[in-house]
Amino acid sequence: GLETLSLQMQGRVVAHIDMDAFYAQVEKRLNPPLASSPVAVVQYNTYADNIKDMLPSDDRKTDSGTIIAVSYEARSSGVKRNMNAKAAKALCPELTVIQVPVTNKKSDI
């Protein structure tokens, strides 16, 4: 029963890490005014010729791109990973969309 299961689990740790929300939480930590706001993180356009370096301290807010991470607040409005940012803003008008930092045309997360 439960006692046997408890003995079997000794020394083991089971953890669930929600990496889908992780990068959105990092952005919220970098920008405290966003703490309770819906946030989504987008990747830069890999096909663009004009990819510019963007530091974490830069203003990286955008209205375009494909979403790679979604905060819990945004999820409750129906925003999902792989969604286009414009479609996500239609579902959640208060959504803040942030592009990942970029260095030498590569994401610098």
PDB file as gemmi writes it, atoms N, CA and C in Angstrom:
CRYST1    1.000    1.000    1.000  90.00  90.00  90.00 P 1                      
ATOM      1  N   GLY A   1       0.785  -1.168   0.000  1.00  0.00           N  
ATOM      2  CA  GLY A   1       0.000   0.000   0.000  1.00  0.00           C  
ATOM      3  C   GLY A   1       0.845   1.258   0.000  1.00  0.00           C  
ATOM      4  N   LEU A   2       0.348   2.271   0.665  1.00  0.00           N  
ATOM      5  CA  LEU A   2       1.005   3.573   0.711  1.00  0.00           C  
ATOM      6  C   LEU A   2       2.355   3.494   1.408  1.00  0.00           C  
ATOM      7  N   GLU A   3       2.453   2.691   2.457  1.00  0.00           N  
ATOM      8  CA  GLU A   3       3.722   2.543   3.188  1.00  0.00           C  
ATOM      9  C   GLU A   3       4.783   1.915   2.294  1.00  0.00           C  
ATOM     10  N   THR A   4       4.415   0.919   1.508  1.00  0.00           N  
ATOM     11  CA  THR A   4       5.354   0.274   0.592  1.00  0.00           C  
ATOM     12  C   THR A   4       5.830   1.257  -0.467  1.00  0.00           C  
ATOM     13  N   LEU A   5       4.902   2.045  -1.011  1.00  0.00           N  
ATOM     14  CA  LEU A   5       5.254   3.052  -2.011  1.00  0.00           C  
ATOM     15  C   LEU A   5       6.207   4.074  -1.411  1.00  0.00           C  
ATOM     16  N   SER A   6       5.958   4.475  -0.179  1.00  0.00           N  
ATOM     17  CA  SER A   6       6.812   5.443   0.499  1.00  0.00           C  
ATOM     18  C   SER A   6       8.225   4.900   0.638  1.00  0.00           C  
ATOM     19  N   LEU A   7       8.357   3.628   0.996  1.00  0.00           N  
ATOM     20  CA  LEU A   7       9.676   3.016   1.127  1.00  0.00           C  
ATOM     21  C   LEU A   7      10.379   2.930  -0.228  1.00  0.00           C  
ATOM     22  N   GLN A   8       9.635   2.649  -1.283  1.00  0.00           N  
ATOM     23  CA  GLN A   8      10.222   2.547  -2.604  1.00  0.00           C  
ATOM     24  C   GLN A   8      10.689   3.906  -3.119  1.00  0.00           C  
ATOM     25  N   MET A   9      10.036   4.982  -2.712  1.00  0.00           N  
ATOM     26  CA  MET A   9      10.356   6.321  -3.205  1.00  0.00           C  
ATOM     27  C   MET A   9      11.485   6.988  -2.427  1.00  0.00           C  
ATOM     28  N   GLN A  10      11.951   6.391  -1.342  1.00  0.00           N  
ATOM     29  CA  GLN A  10      13.018   7.018  -0.561  1.00  0.00           C  
ATOM     30  C   GLN A  10      14.254   7.202  -1.440  1.00  0.00           C  
ATOM     31  N   GLY A  11      14.829   8.376  -1.374  1.00  0.00           N  
ATOM     32  CA  GLY A  11      16.009   8.684  -2.156  1.00  0.00           C  
ATOM     33  C   GLY A  11      15.718   9.127  -3.581  1.00  0.00           C  
ATOM     34  N   ARG A  12      14.479   9.164  -3.974  1.00  0.00           N  
ATOM     35  CA  ARG A  12      14.116   9.607  -5.318  1.00  0.00           C  
ATOM     36  C   ARG A  12      13.416  10.954  -5.248  1.00  0.00           C  
ATOM     37  N   VAL A  13      13.646  11.734  -6.279  1.00  0.00           N  
ATOM     38  CA  VAL A  13      12.965  13.018  -6.385  1.00  0.00           C  
ATOM     39  C   VAL A  13      12.297  13.070  -7.749  1.00  0.00           C  
ATOM     40  N   VAL A  14      11.025  13.376  -7.753  1.00  0.00           N  
ATOM     41  CA  VAL A  14      10.295  13.545  -8.994  1.00  0.00           C  
ATOM     42  C   VAL A  14       9.968  15.025  -9.117  1.00  0.00           C  
ATOM     43  N   ALA A  15      10.390  15.615 -10.227  1.00  0.00           N  
ATOM     44  CA  ALA A  15      10.149  17.047 -10.420  1.00  0.00           C  
ATOM     45  C   ALA A  15       9.516  17.275 -11.786  1.00  0.00           C  
ATOM     46  N   HIS A  16       8.589  18.217 -11.832  1.00  0.00           N  
ATOM     47  CA  HIS A  16       7.983  18.621 -13.093  1.00  0.00           C  
ATOM     48  C   HIS A  16       8.378  20.073 -13.318  1.00  0.00           C  
ATOM     49  N   ILE A  17       9.098  20.319 -14.388  1.00  0.00           N  
ATOM     50  CA  ILE A  17       9.540  21.674 -14.700  1.00  0.00           C  
ATOM     51  C   ILE A  17       8.817  22.125 -15.961  1.00  0.00           C  
ATOM     52  N   ASP A  18       8.074  23.201 -15.843  1.00  0.00           N  
ATOM     53  CA  ASP A  18       7.302  23.731 -16.966  1.00  0.00           C  
ATOM     54  C   ASP A  18       8.192  24.671 -17.769  1.00  0.00           C  
ATOM     55  N   MET A  19       8.940  24.111 -18.715  1.00  0.00           N  
ATOM     56  CA  MET A  19       9.851  24.920 -19.515  1.00  0.00           C  
ATOM     57  C   MET A  19       9.100  25.785 -20.528  1.00  0.00           C  
ATOM     58  N   ASP A  20       7.851  25.461 -20.803  1.00  0.00           N  
ATOM     59  CA  ASP A  20       7.069  26.273 -21.723  1.00  0.00           C  
ATOM     60  C   ASP A  20       6.879  27.679 -21.166  1.00  0.00           C  
ATOM     61  N   ALA A  21       6.761  27.794 -19.869  1.00  0.00           N  
ATOM     62  CA  ALA A  21       6.569  29.105 -19.245  1.00  0.00           C  
ATOM     63  C   ALA A  21       7.883  29.709 -18.755  1.00  0.00           C  
ATOM     64  N   PHE A  22       8.956  28.939 -18.763  1.00  0.00           N  
ATOM     65  CA  PHE A  22      10.211  29.382 -18.164  1.00  0.00           C  
ATOM     66  C   PHE A  22      10.707  30.703 -18.729  1.00  0.00           C  
ATOM     67  N   TYR A  23      10.839  30.807 -20.052  1.00  0.00           N  
ATOM     68  CA  TYR A  23      11.386  32.031 -20.649  1.00  0.00           C  
ATOM     69  C   TYR A  23      10.469  33.227 -20.421  1.00  0.00           C  
ATOM     70  N   ALA A  24       9.176  33.005 -20.374  1.00  0.00           N  
ATOM     71  CA  ALA A  24       8.254  34.103 -20.061  1.00  0.00           C  
ATOM     72  C   ALA A  24       8.491  34.583 -18.627  1.00  0.00           C  
ATOM     73  N   GLN A  25       8.733  33.640 -17.711  1.00  0.00           N  
ATOM     74  CA  GLN A  25       9.005  34.016 -16.319  1.00  0.00           C  
ATOM     75  C   GLN A  25      10.335  34.766 -16.209  1.00  0.00           C  
ATOM     76  N   VAL A  26      11.326  34.379 -17.002  1.00  0.00           N  
ATOM     77  CA  VAL A  26      12.613  35.087 -17.004  1.00  0.00           C  
ATOM     78  C   VAL A  26      12.402  36.526 -17.446  1.00  0.00           C  
ATOM     79  N   GLU A  27      11.615  36.728 -18.494  1.00  0.00           N  
ATOM     80  CA  GLU A  27      11.346  38.087 -18.970  1.00  0.00           C  
ATOM     81  C   GLU A  27      10.622  38.914 -17.902  1.00  0.00           C  
ATOM     82  N   LYS A  28       9.713  38.294 -17.179  1.00  0.00           N  
ATOM     83  CA  LYS A  28       9.010  39.003 -16.108  1.00  0.00           C  
ATOM     84  C   LYS A  28       9.974  39.403 -14.998  1.00  0.00           C  
ATOM     85  N   ARG A  29      10.915  38.539 -14.727  1.00  0.00           N  
ATOM     86  CA  ARG A  29      11.897  38.862 -13.682  1.00  0.00           C  
ATOM     87  C   ARG A  29      12.805  40.009 -14.130  1.00  0.00           C  
ATOM     88  N   LEU A  30      13.153  40.034 -15.410  1.00  0.00           N  
ATOM     89  CA  LEU A  30      13.976  41.120 -15.940  1.00  0.00           C  
ATOM     90  C   LEU A  30      13.215  42.435 -15.994  1.00  0.00           C  
ATOM     91  N   ASN A  31      11.885  42.364 -16.069  1.00  0.00           N  
ATOM     92  CA  ASN A  31      11.045  43.553 -16.201  1.00  0.00           C  
ATOM     93  C   ASN A  31       9.916  43.468 -15.170  1.00  0.00           C  
ATOM     94  N   PRO A  32      10.189  43.813 -13.905  1.00  0.00           N  
ATOM     95  CA  PRO A  32       9.206  43.654 -12.821  1.00  0.00           C  
ATOM     96  C   PRO A  32       7.822  44.241 -13.060  1.00  0.00           C  
ATOM     97  N   PRO A  33       7.643  45.345 -13.811  1.00  0.00           N  
ATOM     98  CA  PRO A  33       6.278  45.825 -14.052  1.00  0.00           C  
ATOM     99  C   PRO A  33       5.387  44.809 -14.783  1.00  0.00           C  
ATOM    100  N   LEU A  34       5.993  43.803 -15.430  1.00  0.00           N  
ATOM    101  CA  LEU A  34       5.225  42.781 -16.127  1.00  0.00           C  
ATOM    102  C   LEU A  34       4.831  41.611 -15.218  1.00  0.00           C  
ATOM    103  N   ALA A  35       5.158  41.692 -13.948  1.00  0.00           N  
ATOM    104  CA  ALA A  35       5.015  40.566 -13.022  1.00  0.00           C  
ATOM    105  C   ALA A  35       3.666  39.847 -13.089  1.00  0.00           C  
ATOM    106  N   SER A  36       2.567  40.571 -13.180  1.00  0.00           N  
ATOM    107  CA  SER A  36       1.256  39.918 -13.193  1.00  0.00           C  
ATOM    108  C   SER A  36       0.558  40.040 -14.555  1.00  0.00           C  
ATOM    109  N   SER A  37       1.319  40.400 -15.562  1.00  0.00           N  
ATOM    110  CA  SER A  37       0.761  40.599 -16.902  1.00  0.00           C  
ATOM    111  C   SER A  37       0.927  39.355 -17.771  1.00  0.00           C  
ATOM    112  N   PRO A  38       0.056  39.197 -18.783  1.00  0.00           N  
ATOM    113  CA  PRO A  38       0.264  38.119 -19.746  1.00  0.00           C  
ATOM    114  C   PRO A  38       1.464  38.448 -20.639  1.00  0.00           C  
ATOM    115  N   VAL A  39       2.378  37.492 -20.753  1.00  0.00           N  
ATOM    116  CA  VAL A  39       3.610  37.693 -21.517  1.00  0.00           C  
ATOM    117  C   VAL A  39       3.843  36.489 -22.430  1.00  0.00           C  
ATOM    118  N   ALA A  40       4.339  36.757 -23.626  1.00  0.00           N  
ATOM    119  CA  ALA A  40       4.767  35.705 -24.547  1.00  0.00           C  
ATOM    120  C   ALA A  40       6.137  36.083 -25.085  1.00  0.00           C  
ATOM    121  N   VAL A  41       6.952  35.079 -25.330  1.00  0.00           N  
ATOM    122  CA  VAL A  41       8.286  35.301 -25.879  1.00  0.00           C  
ATOM    123  C   VAL A  41       8.312  34.719 -27.287  1.00  0.00           C  
ATOM    124  N   VAL A  42       8.863  35.505 -28.227  1.00  0.00           N  
ATOM    125  CA  VAL A  42       8.961  35.059 -29.618  1.00  0.00           C  
ATOM    126  C   VAL A  42      10.420  34.937 -30.034  1.00  0.00           C  
ATOM    127  N   GLN A  43      10.643  34.049 -30.988  1.00  0.00           N  
ATOM    128  CA  GLN A  43      11.949  33.890 -31.603  1.00  0.00           C  
ATOM    129  C   GLN A  43      12.070  34.935 -32.695  1.00  0.00           C  
ATOM    130  N   TYR A  44      13.274  35.343 -33.024  1.00  0.00           N  
ATOM    131  CA  TYR A  44      13.470  36.272 -34.137  1.00  0.00           C  
ATOM    132  C   TYR A  44      13.183  35.543 -35.445  1.00  0.00           C  
ATOM    133  N   ASN A  45      12.976  36.283 -36.501  1.00  0.00           N  
ATOM    134  CA  ASN A  45      12.699  35.709 -37.813  1.00  0.00           C  
ATOM    135  C   ASN A  45      14.012  35.215 -38.417  1.00  0.00           C  
ATOM    136  N   THR A  46      14.184  33.902 -38.469  1.00  0.00           N  
ATOM    137  CA  THR A  46      15.444  33.325 -38.947  1.00  0.00           C  
ATOM    138  C   THR A  46      15.691  33.585 -40.426  1.00  0.00           C  
ATOM    139  N   TYR A  47      14.654  33.995 -41.169  1.00  0.00           N  
ATOM    140  CA  TYR A  47      14.809  34.249 -42.602  1.00  0.00           C  
ATOM    141  C   TYR A  47      15.103  35.715 -42.911  1.00  0.00           C  
ATOM    142  N   ALA A  48      15.068  36.557 -41.899  1.00  0.00           N  
ATOM    143  CA  ALA A  48      15.299  37.990 -42.122  1.00  0.00           C  
ATOM    144  C   ALA A  48      16.789  38.267 -42.330  1.00  0.00           C  
ATOM    145  N   ASP A  49      17.082  39.198 -43.195  1.00  0.00           N  
ATOM    146  CA  ASP A  49      18.470  39.593 -43.435  1.00  0.00           C  
ATOM    147  C   ASP A  49      18.931  40.655 -42.446  1.00  0.00           C  
ATOM    148  N   ASN A  50      17.990  41.292 -41.781  1.00  0.00           N  
ATOM    149  CA  ASN A  50      18.321  42.423 -40.921  1.00  0.00           C  
ATOM    150  C   ASN A  50      18.234  42.073 -39.429  1.00  0.00           C  
ATOM    151  N   ILE A  51      18.688  40.889 -39.039  1.00  0.00           N  
ATOM    152  CA  ILE A  51      18.652  40.500 -37.622  1.00  0.00           C  
ATOM    153  C   ILE A  51      19.684  41.345 -36.874  1.00  0.00           C  
ATOM    154  N   LYS A  52      19.214  42.072 -35.870  1.00  0.00           N  
ATOM    155  CA  LYS A  52      20.091  42.956 -35.110  1.00  0.00           C  
ATOM    156  C   LYS A  52      20.333  42.383 -33.719  1.00  0.00           C  
ATOM    157  N   ASP A  53      21.525  42.642 -33.197  1.00  0.00           N  
ATOM    158  CA  ASP A  53      21.810  42.231 -31.831  1.00  0.00           C  
ATOM    159  C   ASP A  53      20.884  42.980 -30.880  1.00  0.00           C  
ATOM    160  N   MET A  54      20.343  42.252 -29.909  1.00  0.00           N  
ATOM    161  CA  MET A  54      19.465  42.845 -28.905  1.00  0.00           C  
ATOM    162  C   MET A  54      19.851  42.262 -27.558  1.00  0.00           C  
ATOM    163  N   LEU A  55      20.242  43.113 -26.646  1.00  0.00           N  
ATOM    164  CA  LEU A  55      20.631  42.679 -25.307  1.00  0.00           C  
ATOM    165  C   LEU A  55      19.391  42.492 -24.432  1.00  0.00           C  
ATOM    166  N   PRO A  56      19.507  41.708 -23.356  1.00  0.00           N  
ATOM    167  CA  PRO A  56      18.372  41.574 -22.432  1.00  0.00           C  
ATOM    168  C   PRO A  56      17.891  42.924 -21.894  1.00  0.00           C  
ATOM    169  N   SER A  57      18.792  43.884 -21.777  1.00  0.00           N  
ATOM    170  CA  SER A  57      18.420  45.207 -21.251  1.00  0.00           C  
ATOM    171  C   SER A  57      17.747  46.100 -22.292  1.00  0.00           C  
ATOM    172  N   ASP A  58      17.771  45.720 -23.571  1.00  0.00           N  
ATOM    173  CA  ASP A  58      17.133  46.508 -24.632  1.00  0.00           C  
ATOM    174  C   ASP A  58      15.613  46.355 -24.580  1.00  0.00           C  
ATOM    175  N   ASP A  59      14.911  47.314 -25.178  1.00  0.00           N  
ATOM    176  CA  ASP A  59      13.465  47.199 -25.335  1.00  0.00           C  
ATOM    177  C   ASP A  59      13.215  46.220 -26.477  1.00  0.00           C  
ATOM    178  N   ARG A  60      12.765  45.023 -26.153  1.00  0.00           N  
ATOM    179  CA  ARG A  60      12.590  43.963 -27.139  1.00  0.00           C  
ATOM    180  C   ARG A  60      11.125  43.645 -27.396  1.00  0.00           C  
ATOM    181  N   LYS A  61      10.235  44.573 -27.037  1.00  0.00           N  
ATOM    182  CA  LYS A  61       8.804  44.356 -27.284  1.00  0.00           C  
ATOM    183  C   LYS A  61       8.546  44.385 -28.782  1.00  0.00           C  
ATOM    184  N   THR A  62       7.636  43.515 -29.229  1.00  0.00           N  
ATOM    185  CA  THR A  62       7.327  43.398 -30.643  1.00  0.00           C  
ATOM    186  C   THR A  62       5.873  42.979 -30.807  1.00  0.00           C  
ATOM    187  N   ASP A  63       5.381  43.019 -32.015  1.00  0.00           N  
ATOM    188  CA  ASP A  63       4.024  42.548 -32.315  1.00  0.00           C  
ATOM    189  C   ASP A  63       4.037  41.439 -33.357  1.00  0.00           C  
ATOM    190  N   SER A  64       5.223  40.869 -33.619  1.00  0.00           N  
ATOM    191  CA  SER A  64       5.286  39.809 -34.615  1.00  0.00           C  
ATOM    192  C   SER A  64       6.212  38.696 -34.148  1.00  0.00           C  
ATOM    193  N   GLY A  65       6.136  37.580 -34.847  1.00  0.00           N  
ATOM    194  CA  GLY A  65       6.993  36.439 -34.535  1.00  0.00           C  
ATOM    195  C   GLY A  65       6.181  35.241 -34.080  1.00  0.00           C  
ATOM    196  N   THR A  66       6.860  34.116 -33.968  1.00  0.00           N  
ATOM    197  CA  THR A  66       6.235  32.881 -33.520  1.00  0.00           C  
ATOM    198  C   THR A  66       6.538  32.677 -32.048  1.00  0.00           C  
ATOM    199  N   ILE A  67       5.514  32.413 -31.281  1.00  0.00           N  
ATOM    200  CA  ILE A  67       5.643  32.307 -29.822  1.00  0.00           C  
ATOM    201  C   ILE A  67       6.351  31.005 -29.435  1.00  0.00           C  
ATOM    202  N   ILE A  68       7.360  31.141 -28.556  1.00  0.00           N  
ATOM    203  CA  ILE A  68       8.087  29.978 -28.052  1.00  0.00           C  
ATOM    204  C   ILE A  68       7.865  29.752 -26.563  1.00  0.00           C  
ATOM    205  N   ALA A  69       7.315  30.733 -25.859  1.00  0.00           N  
ATOM    206  CA  ALA A  69       7.033  30.584 -24.422  1.00  0.00           C  
ATOM    207  C   ALA A  69       5.849  31.463 -24.047  1.00  0.00           C  
ATOM    208  N   VAL A  70       5.010  30.961 -23.138  1.00  0.00           N  
ATOM    209  CA  VAL A  70       3.769  31.647 -22.774  1.00  0.00           C  
ATOM    210  C   VAL A  70       3.614  31.654 -21.256  1.00  0.00           C  
ATOM    211  N   SER A  71       3.321  32.813 -20.689  1.00  0.00           N  
ATOM    212  CA  SER A  71       3.075  32.890 -19.242  1.00  0.00           C  
ATOM    213  C   SER A  71       1.716  32.275 -18.917  1.00  0.00           C  
ATOM    214  N   TYR A  72       1.525  31.941 -17.652  1.00  0.00           N  
ATOM    215  CA  TYR A  72       0.252  31.352 -17.228  1.00  0.00           C  
ATOM    216  C   TYR A  72      -0.917  32.306 -17.457  1.00  0.00           C  
ATOM    217  N   GLU A  73      -0.674  33.605 -17.268  1.00  0.00           N  
ATOM    218  CA  GLU A  73      -1.734  34.595 -17.476  1.00  0.00           C  
ATOM    219  C   GLU A  73      -2.181  34.616 -18.943  1.00  0.00           C  
ATOM    220  N   ALA A  74      -1.230  34.476 -19.857  1.00  0.00           N  
ATOM    221  CA  ALA A  74      -1.562  34.464 -21.282  1.00  0.00           C  
ATOM    222  C   ALA A  74      -2.251  33.154 -21.674  1.00  0.00           C  
ATOM    223  N   ARG A  75      -1.829  32.056 -21.071  1.00  0.00           N  
ATOM    224  CA  ARG A  75      -2.458  30.758 -21.361  1.00  0.00           C  
ATOM    225  C   ARG A  75      -3.947  30.781 -21.045  1.00  0.00           C  
ATOM    226  N   SER A  76      -4.301  31.471 -19.952  1.00  0.00           N  
ATOM    227  CA  SER A  76      -5.711  31.496 -19.563  1.00  0.00           C  
ATOM    228  C   SER A  76      -6.589  32.220 -20.581  1.00  0.00           C  
ATOM    229  N   SER A  77      -5.960  32.982 -21.485  1.00  0.00           N  
ATOM    230  CA  SER A  77      -6.702  33.657 -22.560  1.00  0.00           C  
ATOM    231  C   SER A  77      -6.659  32.877 -23.865  1.00  0.00           C  
ATOM    232  N   GLY A  78      -6.038  31.704 -23.841  1.00  0.00           N  
ATOM    233  CA  GLY A  78      -5.990  30.867 -25.032  1.00  0.00           C  
ATOM    234  C   GLY A  78      -4.720  30.977 -25.851  1.00  0.00           C  
ATOM    235  N   VAL A  79      -3.739  31.754 -25.377  1.00  0.00           N  
ATOM    236  CA  VAL A  79      -2.473  31.897 -26.099  1.00  0.00           C  
ATOM    237  C   VAL A  79      -1.663  30.613 -25.921  1.00  0.00           C  
ATOM    238  N   LYS A  80      -1.087  30.131 -27.035  1.00  0.00           N  
ATOM    239  CA  LYS A  80      -0.326  28.874 -27.007  1.00  0.00           C  
ATOM    240  C   LYS A  80       1.001  29.027 -27.731  1.00  0.00           C  
ATOM    241  N   ARG A  81       1.915  28.144 -27.399  1.00  0.00           N  
ATOM    242  CA  ARG A  81       3.207  28.084 -28.070  1.00  0.00           C  
ATOM    243  C   ARG A  81       2.980  27.765 -29.550  1.00  0.00           C  
ATOM    244  N   ASN A  82       3.849  28.258 -30.408  1.00  0.00           N  
ATOM    245  CA  ASN A  82       3.801  28.117 -31.872  1.00  0.00           C  
ATOM    246  C   ASN A  82       2.739  28.988 -32.532  1.00  0.00           C  
ATOM    247  N   MET A  83       2.024  29.777 -31.759  1.00  0.00           N  
ATOM    248  CA  MET A  83       1.025  30.690 -32.312  1.00  0.00           C  
ATOM    249  C   MET A  83       1.732  31.950 -32.824  1.00  0.00           C  
ATOM    250  N   ASN A  84       1.198  32.544 -33.864  1.00  0.00           N  
ATOM    251  CA  ASN A  84       1.700  33.822 -34.350  1.00  0.00           C  
ATOM    252  C   ASN A  84       1.344  34.906 -33.342  1.00  0.00           C  
ATOM    253  N   ALA A  85       2.251  35.830 -33.110  1.00  0.00           N  
ATOM    254  CA  ALA A  85       2.034  36.881 -32.111  1.00  0.00           C  
ATOM    255  C   ALA A  85       0.786  37.713 -32.411  1.00  0.00           C  
ATOM    256  N   LYS A  86       0.514  37.984 -33.670  1.00  0.00           N  
ATOM    257  CA  LYS A  86      -0.673  38.781 -34.012  1.00  0.00           C  
ATOM    258  C   LYS A  86      -1.955  38.043 -33.655  1.00  0.00           C  
ATOM    259  N   ALA A  87      -1.997  36.743 -33.902  1.00  0.00           N  
ATOM    260  CA  ALA A  87      -3.165  35.941 -33.534  1.00  0.00           C  
ATOM    261  C   ALA A  87      -3.306  35.886 -32.012  1.00  0.00           C  
ATOM    262  N   ALA A  88      -2.195  35.818 -31.320  1.00  0.00           N  
ATOM    263  CA  ALA A  88      -2.223  35.786 -29.860  1.00  0.00           C  
ATOM    264  C   ALA A  88      -2.747  37.101 -29.293  1.00  0.00           C  
ATOM    265  N   LYS A  89      -2.323  38.225 -29.896  1.00  0.00           N  
ATOM    266  CA  LYS A  89      -2.806  39.540 -29.445  1.00  0.00           C  
ATOM    267  C   LYS A  89      -4.303  39.690 -29.705  1.00  0.00           C  
ATOM    268  N   ALA A  90      -4.819  39.030 -30.726  1.00  0.00           N  
ATOM    269  CA  ALA A  90      -6.261  39.075 -30.985  1.00  0.00           C  
ATOM    270  C   ALA A  90      -7.023  38.365 -29.862  1.00  0.00           C  
ATOM    271  N   LEU A  91      -6.448  37.293 -29.337  1.00  0.00           N  
ATOM    272  CA  LEU A  91      -7.071  36.571 -28.225  1.00  0.00           C  
ATOM    273  C   LEU A  91      -6.882  37.288 -26.893  1.00  0.00           C  
ATOM    274  N   CYS A  92      -5.733  37.949 -26.762  1.00  0.00           N  
ATOM    275  CA  CYS A  92      -5.359  38.570 -25.486  1.00  0.00           C  
ATOM    276  C   CYS A  92      -4.762  39.951 -25.783  1.00  0.00           C  
ATOM    277  N   PRO A  93      -5.602  40.976 -25.957  1.00  0.00           N  
ATOM    278  CA  PRO A  93      -5.121  42.310 -26.351  1.00  0.00           C  
ATOM    279  C   PRO A  93      -4.089  42.926 -25.393  1.00  0.00           C  
ATOM    280  N   GLU A  94      -4.119  42.538 -24.113  1.00  0.00           N  
ATOM    281  CA  GLU A  94      -3.163  43.094 -23.149  1.00  0.00           C  
ATOM    282  C   GLU A  94      -1.841  42.341 -23.130  1.00  0.00           C  
ATOM    283  N   LEU A  95      -1.665  41.370 -24.037  1.00  0.00           N  
ATOM    284  CA  LEU A  95      -0.453  40.552 -24.111  1.00  0.00           C  
ATOM    285  C   LEU A  95       0.771  41.400 -24.450  1.00  0.00           C  
ATOM    286  N   THR A  96       1.841  41.209 -23.703  1.00  0.00           N  
ATOM    287  CA  THR A  96       3.134  41.809 -24.025  1.00  0.00           C  
ATOM    288  C   THR A  96       3.973  40.731 -24.702  1.00  0.00           C  
ATOM    289  N   VAL A  97       4.422  41.019 -25.921  1.00  0.00           N  
ATOM    290  CA  VAL A  97       5.223  40.068 -26.687  1.00  0.00           C  
ATOM    291  C   VAL A  97       6.659  40.578 -26.714  1.00  0.00           C  
ATOM    292  N   ILE A  98       7.587  39.706 -26.325  1.00  0.00           N  
ATOM    293  CA  ILE A  98       8.991  40.086 -26.203  1.00  0.00           C  
ATOM    294  C   ILE A  98       9.845  39.143 -27.043  1.00  0.00           C  
ATOM    295  N   GLN A  99      10.747  39.713 -27.830  1.00  0.00           N  
ATOM    296  CA  GLN A  99      11.665  38.903 -28.638  1.00  0.00           C  
ATOM    297  C   GLN A  99      12.839  38.454 -27.781  1.00  0.00           C  
ATOM    298  N   VAL A 100      13.344  37.252 -28.045  1.00  0.00           N  
ATOM    299  CA  VAL A 100      14.509  36.759 -27.312  1.00  0.00           C  
ATOM    300  C   VAL A 100      15.705  37.668 -27.595  1.00  0.00           C  
ATOM    301  N   PRO A 101      16.647  37.762 -26.649  1.00  0.00           N  
ATOM    302  CA  PRO A 101      17.871  38.513 -26.939  1.00  0.00           C  
ATOM    303  C   PRO A 101      18.635  37.838 -28.087  1.00  0.00           C  
ATOM    304  N   VAL A 102      19.348  38.633 -28.877  1.00  0.00           N  
ATOM    305  CA  VAL A 102      20.087  38.121 -30.028  1.00  0.00           C  
ATOM    306  C   VAL A 102      21.519  38.657 -29.993  1.00  0.00           C  
ATOM    307  N   THR A 103      22.467  37.748 -30.233  1.00  0.00           N  
ATOM    308  CA  THR A 103      23.873  38.131 -30.380  1.00  0.00           C  
ATOM    309  C   THR A 103      24.437  37.401 -31.595  1.00  0.00           C  
ATOM    310  N   ASN A 104      25.057  38.126 -32.506  1.00  0.00           N  
ATOM    311  CA  ASN A 104      25.646  37.553 -33.718  1.00  0.00           C  
ATOM    312  C   ASN A 104      24.643  36.697 -34.495  1.00  0.00           C  
ATOM    313  N   LYS A 105      23.416  37.213 -34.624  1.00  0.00           N  
ATOM    314  CA  LYS A 105      22.339  36.560 -35.381  1.00  0.00           C  
ATOM    315  C   LYS A 105      21.910  35.215 -34.788  1.00  0.00           C  
ATOM    316  N   LYS A 106      22.141  35.015 -33.501  1.00  0.00           N  
ATOM    317  CA  LYS A 106      21.709  33.802 -32.805  1.00  0.00           C  
ATOM    318  C   LYS A 106      21.019  34.204 -31.509  1.00  0.00           C  
ATOM    319  N   SER A 107      20.032  33.425 -31.087  1.00  0.00           N  
ATOM    320  CA  SER A 107      19.370  33.739 -29.816  1.00  0.00           C  
ATOM    321  C   SER A 107      20.383  33.612 -28.686  1.00  0.00           C  
ATOM    322  N   ASP A 108      20.293  34.505 -27.734  1.00  0.00           N  
ATOM    323  CA  ASP A 108      21.231  34.570 -26.611  1.00  0.00           C  
ATOM    324  C   ASP A 108      20.442  34.520 -25.323  1.00  0.00           C  
ATOM    325  N   ILE A 109      19.825  33.348 -25.089  1.00  0.00           N  
ATOM    326  CA  ILE A 109      18.971  33.192 -23.923  1.00  0.00           C  
ATOM    327  C   ILE A 109      19.785  32.709 -22.751  1.00  0.00           C  
TER     328      ILE A 109                                                      
END                                                                             
